[in-house]
Amino acid sequence: MAEPLRQHPPRETAAELAELYGRLSRWPDVEAENLVAADAADRLLVDAVLAALAEEKDAPRIVVFGERYGAMALGLAAALRTPDEDEAGPAGRQSAGPHGPGGGPVLVVTDSQVHRSAVFQNAAREGLAELVAFEDLDGLAAALSGDPFLAVGAVPRAHAVADEWADAVARLPGCRALVLAGMVKHLSPGLNTALAESFEDVAGSRARQKARLVWCTGPRPGLPQLSFEERTVHTLDRGLRLTAVGVPGAFGASRIDPGTRVLLPLLREELASSTPPRIVDLGCGNGTVSAYAKLVDPEVSVTATDVSHAAIRSTRLTAAANGVEVKTMADDALSSWLDASEDFIVLNPPFHLGNTVTEDIAVKLFEAAARVLRPGGTLLAVWNQPLAYSGRLRRIVGPTERIGGNRKFQVTRSIKA
Ligand SMILES: C[S@@+](CC[C@H](N)C(=O)[O-])C[C@H]1O[C@@H](n2cnc3c(N)ncnc32)[C@H](O)[C@@H]1O
């Protein structure tokens, strides 16, 4: 399958797609006037894939990587679906429902739980919920069961993530091509080099509205199995050895964040003095905090949660590498937790949303912790000195005191009022 000469679908399809994109919502992700649910890269990808498949009798299955709000998955599902058998076949026959391209749902592999929710809600609103299904990378082989498929996606921020996608799909029987879309400013020759490890031909398309596609064809299925896990053994306070494991896309890979390094010995002291029966590691990243808590206090029960599925995978691997048990839950800001249900939460909040520095996520996580803590419960947080979160923590959670830190980081204990 090659890049088509035309990049536009027929006028009627284009109009339907434009309406669909206009109706997509970013919720529950941050919404603002300058933030869109379908960008030029999404639209270029859908148009080019439809043009390429127009030449073919039967559409293949579709796998979508890095979906955010559903523009790619829902655009392709809507344009390529085959109608309900009742509509097409003899009257009175039991409905088999509409089918997605290639006879199955479009498979969506995406890291953030917020994006999964957004795709799910948009699909439901559009009446397309049956035509999309969420999968993890290692569930793709079973879900596709050897069917021919086309993999598409949004260029990820880290090359290692694209490298892992390309490696995974190139090994599967039936892989026709991998097509990634991104804004020109986010594409680089390094990405093509990474993709060329799994595909014979990697070529950039013409740009449209500052977006471009990368077409990868000729999968190399016989490559030696690669491991994308990164492992580092760290020596921490009092000589404690901890192995951190990171998979592509997880915060910090297998490194220990400098703020977390400051937090850990203070967490040890808190656990020694207050012995909570269980703690929640909110925004667990690679699971360093969870594994550390279990290593210093084997009695404490630890639940690690993160919006990123890569973080959850890393946390499970980190727990296993240290021989400790940690419960894990992919979730957006404790949304599955009941009010006033926990006594102790640990948090190193992020201060980036994509490429933008923002305090919104930290505030959202402080509010989540305040809702979930019982009165008298503790939020232990570390944050960069210039962010000056004390006032916010006091307002949102309750009395807050600095219990340690250095010139760069503050560690605070807030008690739920
Ligand atoms: C600064 S990292 C800290 C990671 C880890 N706790 C550590 O100390 O190394 C912040 C983490 O918060 C996660 N995060 C961001 N938004 C979140 C949300 N809405 N709900 C849960 N976790 C979130 C990120 O995916 C990231 O792993």
The ligand as an SDF file (V2000), in Angstrom:
LIG
                    3D

 27 29  0  0  0  0  0  0  0  0999 V2000
    5.8690   14.1890   37.8060 C   0  0  0  0  0  0  0  0  0  0  0  0
    5.2480   12.5790   37.3820 S   0  0  0  0  0  0  0  0  0  0  0  0
    5.5500   11.6780   38.8770 C   0  0  0  0  0  0  0  0  0  0  0  0
    5.7220   10.2140   38.6430 C   0  0  0  0  0  0  0  0  0  0  0  0
    6.1210    9.3860   39.8750 C   0  0  0  0  0  0  0  0  0  0  0  0
    5.1580    9.5140   40.9560 N   0  0  0  0  0  0  0  0  0  0  0  0
    7.4810    9.7840   40.3610 C   0  0  0  0  0  0  0  0  0  0  0  0
    7.5170   10.3380   41.4270 O   0  0  0  0  0  0  0  0  0  0  0  0
    8.4540    9.5810   39.6490 O   0  0  0  0  0  0  0  0  0  0  0  0
    3.5180   12.8600   37.3830 C   0  0  0  0  0  0  0  0  0  0  0  0
    2.6450   11.6810   36.9490 C   0  0  0  0  0  0  0  0  0  0  0  0
    1.2690   12.1050   37.0270 O   0  0  0  0  0  0  0  0  0  0  0  0
    0.5500   11.4610   35.9960 C   0  0  0  0  0  0  0  0  0  0  0  0
   -0.7070   12.1790   35.7420 N   0  0  0  0  0  0  0  0  0  0  0  0
   -0.9080   13.2810   34.9800 C   0  0  0  0  0  0  0  0  0  0  0  0
   -2.2080   13.6250   34.9700 N   0  0  0  0  0  0  0  0  0  0  0  0
   -2.8440   12.7020   35.7290 C   0  0  0  0  0  0  0  0  0  0  0  0
   -4.2130   12.4970   36.0570 C   0  0  0  0  0  0  0  0  0  0  0  0
   -5.1540   13.3100   35.6050 N   0  0  0  0  0  0  0  0  0  0  0  0
   -4.5330   11.4440   36.8430 N   0  0  0  0  0  0  0  0  0  0  0  0
   -3.5670   10.6060   37.2920 C   0  0  0  0  0  0  0  0  0  0  0  0
   -2.2510   10.7460   36.9780 N   0  0  0  0  0  0  0  0  0  0  0  0
   -1.8970   11.7770   36.2220 C   0  0  0  0  0  0  0  0  0  0  0  0
    1.5260   11.4710   34.8250 C   0  0  0  0  0  0  0  0  0  0  0  0
    1.1670   10.5060   33.8480 O   0  0  0  0  0  0  0  0  0  0  0  0
    2.8580   11.1750   35.5110 C   0  0  0  0  0  0  0  0  0  0  0  0
    3.1510    9.8110   35.5210 O   0  0  0  0  0  0  0  0  0  0  0  0
  1  2  1  0
  2  3  1  0
  2 10  1  0
  3  4  1  0
  4  5  1  0
  5  6  1  0
  5  7  1  0
  7  8  2  0
  7  9  1  0
 10 11  1  0
 11 12  1  0
 11 26  1  0
 12 13  1  0
 13 14  1  0
 13 24  1  0
 14 15  1  0
 14 23  1  0
 15 16  2  0
 16 17  1  0
 17 18  1  0
 17 23  2  0
 18 19  1  0
 18 20  2  0
 20 21  1  0
 21 22  2  0
 22 23  1  0
 24 25  1  0
 24 26  1  0
 26 27  1  0
M  CHG  2   2   1   9  -1
M  END
$$$$
